[in-house]
Amino acid sequence: MISSEKPSPSLLDHRLPLRWGVPLLLLLVLLPFAAEALGEGFYIGVASRILIFALAATSLNLILGFGGMVSFGHAAFVGIGAYTVGILMQSGVVSGWAAWPAAFVLGGVFACAIGLVSLRTQGVYFIMITLAFAQMLFYLMVSLKPYGGEDGLALPQRSQLGLGIDLASDTQFYFVVLALCVLAFLALQRLLNARFGHVLQGIRENEVRMEALGYPVLRYKLVAFALAGAVAGLAGALLANQGGFVSPALMQWSQSGMLMVMVILGGVGHLLGGLVGAAAFLILEEVLVGYTVHWQMGLGAVLLGVVLLAPNGLMSLLRRGQERA
Amino acid sequence: MATLVLEQMLNGLQFGLMLFLLAAGLTLVFGIMDMINLAHGSLYMLGAYLVASIAAASGSFWVGLGGGVLATAALGALLEVSVLRRLYQRDHLAQVLGTFALLLMANEVVRMLWGSQPLQLNPPPALAGPVELWPGFVYPAFRLFIIGVGLAVALALYLLVTQTRVGMQVRAGASNREMALAMGTNVRRLFTALFALGAALCAVAGGMLGPLLAVQVGMGESILILAFVVIVIGGIGSIRGALLGALLVGVVDTAGRTLIPLLFGQLMGPAAAANAGPAVASILIYVLMAAVLFWKPRGLFPAH
């Protein structure tokens, strides 16, 4: 937690790693131009997908990494956001200004309701009860035949934002996603360094002690849970636009598992853990699929290697490298 | 109507007992080693594949069952010694990631060795037909056999856990791991044996359910989730809880799938029943689990 040159003010503070964060951002901004120059426009879509999953994984990291709440149903909120866009579009609302905030709010409302019940339990029981609620929502969407049921909904177009932005262009869509991601990361960093973030991390470290200090532990956890659900809903809205398709498969437990794996892979409780994990997971998938049909074998081997060799995720490797330098 | 309900109850009992075979291993591993093992469902899948291919090669279901169970037990022990042992001391998240990796690899190994097509596993000819339990009520013999096997294994497991020295160590480990260690239980050997036993039970369930469900890649995942539901309802580490939870989930799930569409058909008409029935039936067990956890946050029979 302590960097080599200057100790950070508190162990609970998370500074933005500007030294490589700025070059990374620059790289992300230049990426579509490079892809187009090389005639590989396909990769702009891949990059959008990675950023969207990074957003979803980061929202999970907020509760899992900083709040100690291991939610196994996070994909449900992504799905709710995606369905909000899909269903609104089916009934004629194409404006992103209406659908995206609605996805954000609905993700938060559902998370709040589920959190109210789930947060009474602890540990593994919490993992399982969040899974249970996610499965209920999954089967609910399967049963709603007007919205495609098991087959899902195809979106006729992407949301419309106006202001001269045309989301049908993959490049412009990418920049909108990138802007939202950057905003989300800045907000997360502010939040974690604020009083709320410190209390949340305190609860992760010792819930009983925080309770004894007089903090309304449950309320803090609930707010964090709802916020994470809301951001996941927004990620879902983006994902629906990116793929042009919404189906219950988005909410399946394996999707929740994948988000969790991304966070653990990147680094639980690291500011950029979700981003690094999502990028590593999806890029690895993309590369392996190109080489072999048995890409899951390679993916499994790499994940196992990470567990055995880098106990705290990829971010800890980076950090270790920094300390050595 | 009465025969339908009875048939569904028997089907539920049969499915529940098979779930118990999976859940028993899972709950012991969880309770004693404090280990979340997502690869447990993969052992079930590997077991089913081994039973099916040995049965096909030898031409006998029984040889296949015996060989498959032994091979899967060996595989479980090997897995424990090579990989899982390194994860015991780690936190739950590392275990989730590690065993998720194993799950992916197991699926891929199966796809490499056996291909993506589902495998055929036939019940033994002697049990292939139906039997008339009493006049007017026929039931497949193989399903009855599954119920018998399930009850026998449950009884054997009960005797093993309550009447033997090893069982005593297992119970001690489930209720207080550190104390059991301090009292001189040879944990390394116990853990490996326990894992092999859990794998063998998975293979039994795989071999039994193979002729009823499809033997295919991914069959382990859906049932793994059900097994987790079972052990959470029952209370982690408790064999008794696993049995009760498994029967509850088996009966509720099976009965729900037939009776709820019927009920909906009566109340709202056939169209609504066809649409909403199956989905509502699938939701039932999750509602059951959420309800149990709401009133008993540590399951029905907490072991600790």
Boltz contact constraints between the chains, C-beta under 6 A:
constraints:
  - contact:
      token1: [A, 121]
      token2: [B, 293]
      max_distance: 6.0
  - contact:
      token1: [A, 121]
      token2: [B, 297]
      max_distance: 6.0
  - contact:
      token1: [A, 125]
      token2: [B, 293]
      max_distance: 6.0
  - contact:
      token1: [A, 125]
      token2: [B, 297]
      max_distance: 6.0
  - contact:
      token1: [A, 128]
      token2: [B, 232]
      max_distance: 6.0
  - contact:
      token1: [A, 129]
      token2: [B, 290]
      max_distance: 6.0
  - contact:
      token1: [A, 129]
      token2: [B, 293]
      max_distance: 6.0
  - contact:
      token1: [A, 132]
      token2: [B, 286]
      max_distance: 6.0
  - contact:
      token1: [A, 132]
      token2: [B, 289]
      max_distance: 6.0
  - contact:
      token1: [A, 132]
      token2: [B, 290]
      max_distance: 6.0
  - contact:
      token1: [A, 135]
      token2: [B, 286]
      max_distance: 6.0
  - contact:
      token1: [A, 136]
      token2: [B, 283]
      max_distance: 6.0
  - contact:
      token1: [A, 136]
      token2: [B, 286]
      max_distance: 6.0
  - contact:
      token1: [A, 139]
      token2: [B, 279]
      max_distance: 6.0
  - contact:
      token1: [A, 139]
      token2: [B, 282]
      max_distance: 6.0
  - contact:
      token1: [A, 139]
      token2: [B, 283]
      max_distance: 6.0
  - contact:
      token1: [A, 142]
      token2: [B, 279]
      max_distance: 6.0
  - contact:
      token1: [A, 143]
      token2: [B, 276]
      max_distance: 6.0
  - contact:
      token1: [A, 143]
      token2: [B, 279]
      max_distance: 6.0
  - contact:
      token1: [A, 145]
      token2: [B, 275]
      max_distance: 6.0
  - contact:
      token1: [A, 261]
      token2: [B, 97]
      max_distance: 6.0
  - contact:
      token1: [A, 261]
      token2: [B, 100]
      max_distance: 6.0
  - contact:
      token1: [A, 264]
      token2: [B, 93]
      max_distance: 6.0
  - contact:
      token1: [A, 264]
      token2: [B, 97]
      max_distance: 6.0
  - contact:
      token1: [A, 294]
      token2: [B, 108]
      max_distance: 6.0
  - contact:
      token1: [A, 294]
      token2: [B, 112]
      max_distance: 6.0
  - contact:
      token1: [A, 296]
      token2: [B, 104]
      max_distance: 6.0
  - contact:
      token1: [A, 296]
      token2: [B, 108]
      max_distance: 6.0
  - contact:
      token1: [A, 297]
      token2: [B, 105]
      max_distance: 6.0
  - contact:
      token1: [A, 297]
      token2: [B, 108]
      max_distance: 6.0
  - contact:
      token1: [A, 299]
      token2: [B, 104]
      max_distance: 6.0
  - contact:
      token1: [A, 300]
      token2: [B, 101]
      max_distance: 6.0
  - contact:
      token1: [A, 300]
      token2: [B, 104]
      max_distance: 6.0
  - contact:
      token1: [A, 300]
      token2: [B, 105]
      max_distance: 6.0
  - contact:
      token1: [A, 303]
      token2: [B, 101]
      max_distance: 6.0
  - contact:
      token1: [A, 304]
      token2: [B, 101]
      max_distance: 6.0
  - contact:
      token1: [A, 307]
      token2: [B, 94]
      max_distance: 6.0
  - contact:
      token1: [A, 307]
      token2: [B, 97]
      max_distance: 6.0
  - contact:
      token1: [A, 307]
      token2: [B, 98]
      max_distance: 6.0
